[in-house]
Amino acid sequence: MRWGFSFWRRGAICGGMEYELDAIGLLCPLPVLKARKRLQGLESGDVLVVQTDDPAAVIDMPHFCAEAGHELLGHDEAGPVITWRVRKG
């Protein structure tokens, strides 16, 4: 099991930059807290791709996006890992 997280810039996308946040191994509420912190430093329209394996993220990430004014572009599941795409509002 991996612990910790990493953050890096992926490249340009239509309307902004895309960044990744690896939150695998972190449990609630840390994936959302790390996502919130990273989104604060991004420009409006940038996309943050967050990887989680915390089962609570299924509830936490959509709620966080709705409350914070970010757009949840979708998510993909590959085994225990869920990859979220969030556009900063």
C-alpha positions as a Markdown table, in Angstrom:
| # | Residue | x | y | z |
|---|---|---|---|---|
| 1 | Met | 0.0 | 0.0 | 0.0 |
| 2 | Arg | 1.3 | 3.5 | -0.9 |
| 3 | Trp | 1.1 | 6.3 | 1.6 |
| 4 | Gly | 1.3 | 10.0 | 1.0 |
| 5 | Phe | 0.4 | 11.9 | -2.1 |
| 6 | Ser | 2.0 | 13.5 | -5.0 |
| 7 | Phe | 1.1 | 16.4 | -7.3 |
| 8 | Trp | 2.3 | 17.3 | -10.7 |
| 9 | Arg | 1.4 | 19.2 | -13.9 |
| 10 | Arg | 0.3 | 17.1 | -16.8 |
| 11 | Gly | -0.1 | 19.5 | -19.6 |
| 12 | Ala | -2.4 | 21.9 | -21.5 |
| 13 | Ile | -6.0 | 21.1 | -22.2 |
| 14 | Cys | -8.7 | 23.1 | -23.8 |
| 15 | Gly | -9.5 | 26.0 | -21.4 |
| 16 | Gly | -6.6 | 25.5 | -19.0 |
| 17 | Met | -4.0 | 23.2 | -17.6 |
| 18 | Glu | -4.5 | 19.7 | -16.2 |
| 19 | Tyr | -2.8 | 18.7 | -13.0 |
| 20 | Glu | -2.8 | 15.3 | -11.1 |
| 21 | Leu | -3.0 | 14.6 | -7.4 |
| 22 | Asp | -2.3 | 11.1 | -6.2 |
| 23 | Ala | -4.3 | 10.6 | -2.9 |
| 24 | Ile | -4.1 | 6.8 | -2.9 |
| 25 | Gly | -3.6 | 5.5 | 0.6 |
| 26 | Leu | -5.2 | 8.5 | 2.2 |
| 27 | Leu | -8.5 | 8.1 | 4.1 |
| 28 | Cys | -11.4 | 10.5 | 4.7 |
| 29 | Pro | -11.2 | 13.5 | 4.9 |
| 30 | Leu | -7.6 | 13.8 | 3.5 |
| 31 | Pro | -8.3 | 13.2 | -0.2 |
| 32 | Val | -10.8 | 16.1 | -0.2 |
| 33 | Leu | -8.6 | 18.3 | 1.9 |
| 34 | Lys | -5.6 | 17.7 | -0.4 |
| 35 | Ala | -7.8 | 18.4 | -3.4 |
| 36 | Arg | -9.1 | 21.6 | -1.9 |
| 37 | Lys | -5.5 | 22.8 | -1.1 |
| 38 | Arg | -4.3 | 22.1 | -4.6 |
| 39 | Leu | -7.3 | 23.7 | -6.3 |
| 40 | Gln | -6.7 | 26.9 | -4.3 |
| 41 | Gly | -3.4 | 27.4 | -6.3 |
| 42 | Leu | -4.9 | 26.7 | -9.7 |
| 43 | Glu | -6.5 | 29.1 | -12.2 |
| 44 | Ser | -10.2 | 29.0 | -12.9 |
| 45 | Gly | -10.9 | 26.5 | -15.6 |
| 46 | Asp | -7.9 | 24.3 | -14.8 |
| 47 | Val | -8.6 | 20.6 | -14.2 |
| 48 | Leu | -7.4 | 18.5 | -11.3 |
| 49 | Val | -7.3 | 14.8 | -11.8 |
| 50 | Val | -7.4 | 13.1 | -8.3 |
| 51 | Gln | -6.7 | 9.4 | -7.8 |
| 52 | Thr | -8.3 | 7.9 | -4.6 |
| 53 | Asp | -8.9 | 4.5 | -3.1 |
| 54 | Asp | -10.9 | 5.6 | -0.1 |
| 55 | Pro | -14.5 | 4.2 | -0.4 |
| 56 | Ala | -15.8 | 7.4 | 1.3 |
| 57 | Ala | -14.6 | 9.5 | -1.7 |
| 58 | Val | -17.7 | 8.3 | -3.6 |
| 59 | Ile | -19.7 | 10.6 | -1.3 |
| 60 | Asp | -17.0 | 13.2 | -0.4 |
| 61 | Met | -15.8 | 14.3 | -3.8 |
| 62 | Pro | -19.2 | 15.1 | -5.4 |
| 63 | His | -20.3 | 16.9 | -2.2 |
| 64 | Phe | -17.0 | 18.9 | -2.0 |
| 65 | Cys | -17.4 | 20.0 | -5.7 |
| 66 | Ala | -21.0 | 21.1 | -5.2 |
| 67 | Glu | -20.2 | 23.0 | -2.0 |
| 68 | Ala | -17.0 | 24.7 | -3.3 |
| 69 | Gly | -18.4 | 25.6 | -6.8 |
| 70 | His | -16.2 | 23.3 | -8.8 |
| 71 | Glu | -17.4 | 21.2 | -11.7 |
| 72 | Leu | -17.1 | 17.5 | -11.3 |
| 73 | Leu | -16.4 | 16.3 | -14.9 |
| 74 | Gly | -16.7 | 12.7 | -14.0 |
| 75 | His | -14.9 | 9.7 | -12.6 |
| 76 | Asp | -13.5 | 6.3 | -13.7 |
| 77 | Glu | -13.1 | 3.2 | -11.6 |
| 78 | Ala | -10.3 | 0.7 | -12.1 |
| 79 | Gly | -10.4 | -1.8 | -9.3 |
| 80 | Pro | -10.1 | 0.0 | -6.0 |
| 81 | Val | -8.8 | 3.2 | -7.6 |
| 82 | Ile | -11.2 | 6.0 | -8.5 |
| 83 | Thr | -10.0 | 8.7 | -10.8 |
| 84 | Trp | -11.9 | 12.0 | -10.4 |
| 85 | Arg | -11.7 | 15.0 | -12.9 |
| 86 | Val | -12.5 | 18.3 | -11.3 |
| 87 | Arg | -12.6 | 21.7 | -13.1 |
| 88 | Lys | -11.9 | 24.6 | -10.8 |
| 89 | Gly | -14.8 | 27.0 | -10.6 |
